[in-house]
Amino acid sequence: MEEWLEHQRRDAFWEHGSICEDFDGFPVPAMVIAGWADGYRNTPMKAAEGLGDKVKALIGPWVHKYPHFAWPKPRADFHGEAIAWWNRWLRDEQTGVEALPQMRAFILDGPKPALRRNVEPGFWVAKDEWQPPEMQTFYVDQFGSLNEGMPIAGAHDHNAYLKSPLDTGTASGEWFTLKPDAEMAGDQRIDDVGSLTFETAPLTQAVDYLGQPVLTVELACDADWANLVARVVDIHPDGSATASLSAC
């Protein structure tokens, strides 16, 4: 941990073993498995984009556990997946793993914050070949609303100021979640109070997302250092707020 903290930026220490970039020198077929409640949630997509057809990816709703006994459900047959993969590439048996879709993922369908989340609502999707997703773009207007589209060219700056209370972030949950209880992100209204919030209009139809969001900001800080955390939050009709994704 001490060594990791000495490299706060993406320098050569991290880049030498990265698989999120073009890595033609990586010859080993890889099955990359992760969960949306795990700290490695982006790794399968980065691996698929960096390694191409050398990799198969599986993403479920799980915490930092093997998916055959992880929470929240639904689970996956990790033993079956792993044994078929190893038998193919270590014992040269024809197990059919090459025919698997390159990406299989569980799409969360509006889970609500709870003291414990044993089962997540949602459904599985598969893509035979993973490609970087088509992006949907939003911008913040002068009234603080989040609108779909690109910012208006030549528009005047509209500065927003924030000094978050020190307890902002207590609803974020644990980074490497091991249990589907208080370690998972809670109701985000607790943290919204100390944050700048930008909302879209209520959605008129369901929208499914699978990929990694990108945030572009211009900011300044009057202190020696600060933390920046961005959250994508799902607001339910009753006002409760679920963190769909957060990044530092």
C-alpha positions, -999 to 999 in steps of 0.1 A, spaced: 0 0 0 28 24 9 44 19 -26 11 24 -43 4 56 -25 38 69 -37 24 69 -72 -6 91 -71 -7 96 -109 -6 73 -139 31 70 -143 55 43 -156 49 23 -124 13 16 -135 17 17 -172 43 -11 -175 17 -38 -168 -15 -21 -181 -39 -40 -203 -62 -11 -210 -39 0 -238 -29 -17 -269 -8 -47 -257 0 -69 -286 27 -86 -266 3 -103 -243 -1 -139 -258 -22 -155 -230 -59 -160 -235 -77 -144 -205 -110 -148 -188 -116 -116 -168 -144 -117 -142 -156 -89 -120 -187 -75 -102 -203 -41 -102 -199 -38 -65 -162 -47 -67 -132 -24 -70 -123 -40 -103 -155 -32 -121 -139 -16 -151 -112 -42 -156 -132 -65 -179 -140 -37 -204 -104 -24 -203 -91 -59 -209 -115 -65 -238 -105 -32 -254 -68 -37 -248 -64 -74 -256 -91 -78 -282 -100 -114 -291 -76 -128 -266 -100 -121 -238 -135 -130 -226 -153 -109 -200 -180 -116 -174 -195 -89 -152 -221 -97 -126 -237 -77 -97 -213 -91 -72 -191 -78 -44 -153 -88 -41 -160 -126 -40 -160 -155 -63 -193 -154 -83 -205 -189 -73 -210 -177 -37 -209 -139 -40 -237 -115 -31 -258 -99 -44 -274 -126 -66 -278 -138 -93 -247 -158 -92 -226 -176 -118 -210 -210 -121 -174 -199 -116 -161 -235 -113 -177 -244 -146 -164 -213 -163 -129 -217 -149 -125 -254 -155 -137 -252 -191 -113 -223 -197 -83 -240 -182 -90 -274 -198 -90 -256 -232 -59 -236 -228 -38 -258 -204 -49 -293 -216 -59 -285 -252 -94 -300 -248 -121 -287 -271 -145 -272 -245 -161 -246 -268 -149 -215 -248 -138 -198 -280 -175 -196 -290 -184 -176 -258 -195 -140 -264 -166 -117 -257 -187 -98 -232 -214 -110 -208 -228 -86 -183 -256 -82 -158 -275 -49 -163 -288 -35 -131 -325 -25 -134 -331 2 -108 -319 -13 -75 -328 8 -45 -305 15 -15 -312 -9 13 -296 -22 46 -287 -54 27 -291 -62 -10 -293 -100 -14 -307 -100 -50 -303 -73 -76 -331 -67 -102 -319 -68 -137 -310 -90 -167 -281 -105 -186 -268 -93 -219 -241 -106 -242 -220 -91 -270 -202 -115 -294 -176 -88 -300 -169 -60 -276 -165 -25 -290 -162 8 -272 -198 19 -266 -215 48 -284 -214 77 -259 -244 97 -248 -232 132 -239 -246 156 -213 -235 192 -204 -244 215 -175 -262 247 -185 -262 281 -167 -290 270 -145 -272 239 -132 -294 215 -152 -278 184 -170 -289 184 -206 -282 160 -234 -259 173 -261 -227 193 -264 -221 226 -246 -231 257 -265 -200 271 -283 -190 305 -270 -213 304 -240 -202 324 -210 -187 306 -180 -210 300 -151 -189 292 -121 -201 270 -93 -185 270 -58 -184 242 -32 -168 236 1 -179 201 11 -183 191 47 -156 167 59 -182 139 63 -192 140 27 -187 106 12 -199 85 42 -226 70 20 -201 58 -6 -196 23 8 -164 4 7 -141 3 -23 -135 -35 -23 -169 -45 -9 -170 -79 8 -206 -79 21 -238 -67 5 -248 -46 36 -234 -13 49 -202 -19 29 -223 -11 -3 -232 24 -12 -262 37 7 -288 63 0 -269 91 -19 -291 119 -5 -268 119 25 -238 129 3 -258 150 -21 -263 176 6 -226 183 6 -221 181 -31 -227 200 -63 -256 181 -80 -267 184 -116 -299 166 -126 -314 156 -159 -352 159 -164 -371 128 -154 -364 101 -180 -394 93 -202 -383 58 -211 -359 32 -198 -322 34 -209 -296 7 -205 -259 15 -202 -229 -7 -204 -195 9 -204 -173 35 -186 -184 71 -182 -161 100 -190 -161 133 -171 -146 165 -183 -143 194 -159 -124 227 -154 -117 234 -118 -95 253 -94 -88 248 -57 -77 275 -32 -61 249 -9 -29 229 -12 -48 197 -21 -84 184 -25 -103 153 -35 -126 151 -66 -153 125 -66 -179 122 -93 -211 101 -89 -237 89 -113 -269 86 -93 -303 70 -101 -331 90 -85 -362 69 -78 -398 83 -77 -398 82 -39 -367 104 -38 -343 77 -27 -310 77 -46 -288 48 -57 -252 53 -67 -248 37 -102 -211 46 -104 -186 67 -86 -150 76 -94 -122 95 -78 
